[in-house]
Amino acid sequence: MYLDLLHDPRFYDHLLMMDQDLADKARRAGCLECSGRLDSARFRRKPRGGPAGLSPEHLQQLGLCCDRCRRRLTPPSVRFLPHRVYYGAVLVLAGAQKLTARWVQQLEEELGVDRRTLRRWRSWWQEHFARSPFWQAKKGAFQPPVIEAELPGSLLDRFSGGEQDRLVRSLSWLAPLRTFPLSVGI
């Protein structure tokens, strides 16, 4: 079951390695403003929803900073969605199923996600995300089309493989979301 992944530290280790690869790729590309060298400028996050006992590096966003113009860059991330406190995997999986009383109770007990938060996430996925420039630019890649009223579950269903593979592919596909302007509600 998907919730088992959210309690597995090895899953988060895998996501951290993927984020490190994305940050290295961004670092090698250099500053988009002045072509300067990008240095590490990690910053601490307080993500919710992950297993207890993750190492401190799991609590850091892998930011970068130009050595010339000091412009900050936050590279794409498979761990963190923009402007969200919970890990991205939690946001995807919590919204992937119908909000039945049992599912809401399970998420509250296991991850500390309040039912009002779940409703906000559902609204974000189905209304705000579905109207975002990112989704508008990328949704055509799916055939048959993703059913927007069933986001994010219908997005998750478009990827192949087992549960972990589908979740990782979904998070990888969503990673560039950070680089698009979020002109709609958060």
C-alpha positions in Angstrom: 0.0 0.0 0.0 1.1 3.5 -0.8 1.1 4.6 2.8 3.8 2.1 3.6 6.1 4.1 1.3 5.6 7.2 3.4 6.9 5.4 6.4 10.0 3.9 4.7 13.2 5.9 5.2 14.7 4.2 2.2 12.1 5.8 0.0 13.1 9.2 1.3 16.8 8.3 0.8 16.0 7.6 -2.9 14.1 10.9 -3.3 17.0 12.8 -1.6 19.5 11.2 -4.1 17.2 12.3 -7.0 17.1 15.9 -5.6 20.9 15.9 -5.3 21.2 14.9 -9.0 18.7 17.7 -10.0 20.7 20.2 -7.9 24.0 19.1 -9.5 22.6 19.5 -12.9 21.4 23.0 -12.1 24.8 23.8 -10.5 26.6 22.7 -13.7 24.3 24.9 -15.9 25.4 28.0 -13.9 23.5 31.2 -13.2 20.7 32.0 -15.6 21.2 35.8 -15.1 25.0 36.2 -15.4 26.4 32.7 -16.1 28.2 32.8 -12.7 29.2 29.8 -10.7 26.4 28.4 -8.5 27.3 27.5 -4.9 25.4 25.5 -2.4 22.9 27.5 -0.4 20.9 24.9 1.4 18.1 26.0 3.7 16.3 24.2 6.5 12.7 23.1 6.0 10.3 21.6 8.5 8.6 19.0 6.3 5.7 17.0 7.7 4.5 13.6 6.8 7.8 11.7 6.7 9.0 8.9 8.9 10.6 9.7 12.3 14.3 9.6 12.5 15.3 10.9 9.0 18.8 12.4 8.9 19.1 16.2 9.0 19.9 16.3 5.3 16.3 15.2 4.6 15.2 18.5 6.2 17.2 20.7 3.8 16.1 22.2 0.5 18.9 22.1 -1.9 19.2 25.8 -2.8 21.9 27.4 -4.9 23.3 31.0 -5.0 25.3 32.7 -7.7 28.9 33.7 -6.7 28.6 36.9 -8.8 25.1 38.4 -8.8 24.0 36.5 -5.6 20.8 35.5 -7.3 19.2 32.5 -5.5 18.0 29.5 -7.4 15.9 26.6 -6.0 16.4 23.7 -8.4 13.5 21.3 -9.2 12.7 18.9 -6.4 11.0 15.5 -6.2 10.7 15.9 -2.4 9.1 19.3 -2.0 6.3 21.0 -4.0 6.3 24.8 -3.9 4.8 26.5 -1.0 3.9 23.3 0.8 4.9 22.1 4.3 4.3 18.4 3.7 6.5 16.2 1.6 5.3 16.1 -2.0 4.7 12.4 -1.8 2.2 13.0 1.0 0.4 15.6 -1.1 0.2 13.3 -4.1 -0.9 10.2 -2.2 -3.3 11.9 0.2 -5.2 13.4 -2.7 -5.1 10.3 -4.9 -8.0 8.6 -3.1 -11.5 9.7 -2.4 -11.8 11.5 0.9 -13.8 8.8 2.7 -14.2 8.9 6.5 -11.8 5.9 6.8 -9.1 7.5 4.6 -9.3 10.8 6.3 -9.0 9.2 9.7 -6.1 7.1 8.6 -4.2 10.2 7.3 -4.9 12.1 10.5 -3.6 9.2 12.6 -0.6 8.2 10.6 0.6 11.5 9.1 -1.1 14.2 11.2 -3.0 15.6 8.2 -6.1 17.5 9.3 -9.3 16.9 7.2 -9.5 20.7 6.5 -6.0 20.4 5.0 -7.0 17.5 2.9 -9.9 19.5 1.5 -7.6 22.4 0.7 -5.2 20.1 -1.1 -8.1 18.6 -3.1 -9.2 22.1 -4.1 -5.6 23.0 -5.0 -5.2 19.9 -7.2 -8.5 20.1 -9.0 -8.9 23.8 -9.3 -5.7 25.8 -8.9 -3.2 23.2 -10.2 -5.6 22.3 -13.1 -5.5 26.0 -14.2 -1.8 26.6 -13.6 0.6 27.5 -16.4 2.6 24.3 -15.6 -0.4 22.0 -16.1 -1.7 23.9 -19.2 1.8 23.5 -20.8 2.3 19.8 -19.8 -1.1 18.1 -19.8 -1.1 17.3 -23.5 1.6 14.7 -22.9 -1.0 12.3 -21.6 -3.1 10.1 -23.8 -5.8 9.4 -22.8 -6.1 12.8 -21.1 -5.9 13.0 -17.3 -9.3 13.5 -15.7 -8.8 16.9 -13.9 -11.7 16.2 -11.5 -9.7 13.2 -10.3 -6.3 14.8 -9.8 -3.9 13.8 -8.5 -5.0 10.1 -8.6 -5.7 10.2 -12.4 -2.2 11.6 -12.9 -0.6 8.9 -10.7 -2.5 6.3 -12.8 -0.9 7.5 -16.0 2.5 6.2 -14.9 3.6 2.6 -15.2 5.2 0.2 -12.7 4.6 -0.7 -9.1 3.4 1.7 -6.5 6.8 3.2 -5.7 7.7 3.5 -9.4 4.5 5.3 -10.2 4.9 7.7 -7.3 8.5 8.4 -8.1 7.6 9.0 -11.8 4.8 11.3 -10.8 7.0 13.3 -8.4 9.7 13.5 -11.1 7.2 14.8 -13.6 6.0 17.4 -11.1 9.6 18.5 -10.1 9.8 21.4 -12.6 6.6 22.8 -11.1 8.9 25.0 -8.9 10.2 26.8 -12.0 6.8 27.8 -13.3 5.0 30.9 -11.9 2.2 29.9 -9.6 -0.3 32.5 -10.6 -3.2 30.7 -8.9 -4.0 30.1 -5.3 -1.7 28.3 -2.9 
